[in-house]
Amino acid sequence: MTLSVNIKRRLGDFALDVSFDAPDGVTVLFGRSGSGKTSVVNVVAGLLRPDEGRIALHDRVLFDAGAGVDVPVHKRRLGYVFQEARLFPHMSVRDNLLYGRKASGLKGQGDLRRVAQMLGIEGLLDRRPARLSGGEAQRVAIGRALLSEPEILLMDEPLAALDAPRKAEILPYLERLRAESGCPIIYVSHNLAEVARLATHLVVLEDGKVLKDGAVSDLLSDPSMVRVFGVRDAGSVLTAQVVDHADDGVTELKVSGGTLWLPTVPAEVGSHLRVRILAQEVLIAADRPVGLSALNVLPVTVLSMKRGDGPGVIVQLKAGDDTLLARVTRRSADALGLHEGGTCFAVLKSVAVAPADVGGGLQSG
Ligand SMILES: Nc1ncnc2c1ncn2[C@@H]1O[C@H](COP(=O)(O)OP(=O)(O)OP(=O)(O)O)[C@@H](O)[C@H]1O
C-alpha cells in the first residue's frame, strides 16, 4: 500500500509544501534541522492540520481539504515511535506492549509472541522499563506501536537518543521490520549511515519542500545530492550476495559489477546484503592495477564528473548495474584523463567498508 502525501501548511514564516509517495518499506525523510521533517510526520499523524491538500493511504483518504475530510488521529491506524521510548514506568514490558492495542480498541494479545520474538524482547516481558537498556526500551516502544496493528508506522529519529553500540544493536531489528511489517514506514533521520542501511525510498527535504525523492540507491549515487549529504558522507549502496567465507578472515560477495572481498561478514552464504561504499574510499586507476594490497578492483565506466567548489571532483561510475561515486582531486582526474564514457577501474580496500555499513534483512532469492 502506498501513502500519498500532497499538502501545504504555513507555520509562521515557514512554508511546508510537500508532495511524495511512500510505498511499503521504509521511506526516510532526510534533511537538515528545521527542514520540516517532524512537521511532515505530524501532518500524516493528524497532529498538524494542512491548509490545503490531500493525504491518502491507497484508497483510504485521511485528509482532503477540498472534500472536508480530516480523519482524527485515533482513527488513522498509526503506530508512532519517538526518540525516547516513552514507556509507562509502573507497567511491565508486556503491559506496555499491550497498551498500544487497548488504546486502538483492539482486544487480546494479537501477535504479541511473534512481535516480541522479532524484536528480541521475549525474555523481557515481565520486567519494568527502569530495568531495560535504552536499546531494549526502544525495541519495546517499536513493539507497542506494531501491536496496535498500524497501517502506517511513523518513526521520528528513533535511534537519535542511543549511543553507537545501542544503535548497532537495534538496526538489524529495523531491517527485519522493513521486510516483515507490510505497511509503509515513515522514518525521520539526518544520519546517512542509517539511511543507507534502512531506506527503500528517500525524500530529501529542504526549507519545507521536497528537493528530490526516489529509490535510495538512485539518490545516494546522484552527484547533485553530494552538496546535501556532505562530501564525507556521500556514497552509494550496492546489493551484494554472500558467495563464500574464506579461512583468512574475508567474505566473498557478488555484486553486479564483479566481486567484493570484505572482512568477514556475519551472514549466511546465499543471503543478500546492502553495502555502503563511501565516495572518499574509492580510488580510480586508469589501468587494472597489479601488485596492490587493495582486494577490490571493479571495471567501471565514467557516467559523469561533477566539480565542486574545492579541489575535488565527484566521479559517478557505472559498475555492472550499480552506480558508484568516487571523490578524487581535480589534479588526479586530469592526470588520469578521466572523461564521460571512458573506462577505468574502481579500487576499494576491504577494510574501507565499516561493519556498520553492511546491512541485512533483504529478501533472498
Ligand atoms: N507551530 C509552529 N509555529 C511556527 N513555526 C513552526 C511551528 N512548528 C514548527 N515550526 C518551524 O517549522 C520549521 C520546521 O520544523 P520541523 O520541526 O518540522 O523541522 P525538522 O526538520 O523536523 O527539524 P529537526 O531535525 O531539528 O527536528 C522550523 O523552522 C520550525 O521552527
The ligand as an SDF file (V2000), in Angstrom:
LIG
                    3D

 31 33  0  0  0  0  0  0  0  0999 V2000
    3.9520   25.8000   15.4700 N   0  0  0  0  0  0  0  0  0  0  0  0
    4.9080   26.4070   14.7800 C   0  0  0  0  0  0  0  0  0  0  0  0
    4.8820   27.7280   14.5770 N   0  0  0  0  0  0  0  0  0  0  0  0
    5.8360   28.3450   13.8540 C   0  0  0  0  0  0  0  0  0  0  0  0
    6.8770   27.7080   13.3020 N   0  0  0  0  0  0  0  0  0  0  0  0
    6.9660   26.3870   13.4870 C   0  0  0  0  0  0  0  0  0  0  0  0
    5.9950   25.6620   14.2240 C   0  0  0  0  0  0  0  0  0  0  0  0
    6.3420   24.3600   14.2260 N   0  0  0  0  0  0  0  0  0  0  0  0
    7.4890   24.2700   13.5090 C   0  0  0  0  0  0  0  0  0  0  0  0
    7.8570   25.4810   13.0680 N   0  0  0  0  0  0  0  0  0  0  0  0
    9.0270   25.7880   12.2350 C   0  0  0  0  0  0  0  0  0  0  0  0
    8.9600   24.9470   11.0990 O   0  0  0  0  0  0  0  0  0  0  0  0
   10.2640   24.5750   10.6890 C   0  0  0  0  0  0  0  0  0  0  0  0
   10.3510   23.0620   10.5210 C   0  0  0  0  0  0  0  0  0  0  0  0
   10.3180   22.4470   11.7930 O   0  0  0  0  0  0  0  0  0  0  0  0
   10.4220   20.8680   11.9380 P   0  0  0  0  0  0  0  0  0  0  0  0
   10.4260   20.5570   13.4130 O   0  0  0  0  0  0  0  0  0  0  0  0
    9.3710   20.2400   11.1270 O   0  0  0  0  0  0  0  0  0  0  0  0
   11.8360   20.5890   11.3000 O   0  0  0  0  0  0  0  0  0  0  0  0
   12.7380   19.2760   11.3930 P   0  0  0  0  0  0  0  0  0  0  0  0
   13.2990   19.0780   10.0310 O   0  0  0  0  0  0  0  0  0  0  0  0
   11.9630   18.1520   11.9750 O   0  0  0  0  0  0  0  0  0  0  0  0
   13.8740   19.7380   12.3770 O   0  0  0  0  0  0  0  0  0  0  0  0
   14.7350   18.8670   13.4660 P   0  0  0  0  0  0  0  0  0  0  0  0
   15.6260   17.9610   12.6780 O   0  0  0  0  0  0  0  0  0  0  0  0
   15.5020   19.9360   14.1820 O   0  0  0  0  0  0  0  0  0  0  0  0
   13.7610   18.1510   14.3310 O   0  0  0  0  0  0  0  0  0  0  0  0
   11.2240   25.1500   11.7180 C   0  0  0  0  0  0  0  0  0  0  0  0
   11.7630   26.3390   11.1870 O   0  0  0  0  0  0  0  0  0  0  0  0
   10.3420   25.4230   12.8910 C   0  0  0  0  0  0  0  0  0  0  0  0
   10.8580   26.4990   13.6590 O   0  0  0  0  0  0  0  0  0  0  0  0
  1  2  1  0
  2  3  1  0
  2  7  2  0
  3  4  2  0
  4  5  1  0
  5  6  2  0
  6  7  1  0
  6 10  1  0
  7  8  1  0
  8  9  2  0
  9 10  1  0
 10 11  1  0
 11 12  1  0
 11 30  1  0
 12 13  1  0
 13 14  1  0
 13 28  1  0
 14 15  1  0
 15 16  1  0
 16 17  2  0
 16 18  1  0
 16 19  1  0
 19 20  1  0
 20 21  2  0
 20 22  1  0
 20 23  1  0
 23 24  1  0
 24 25  2  0
 24 26  1  0
 24 27  1  0
 28 29  1  0
 28 30  1  0
 30 31  1  0
M  END
$$$$
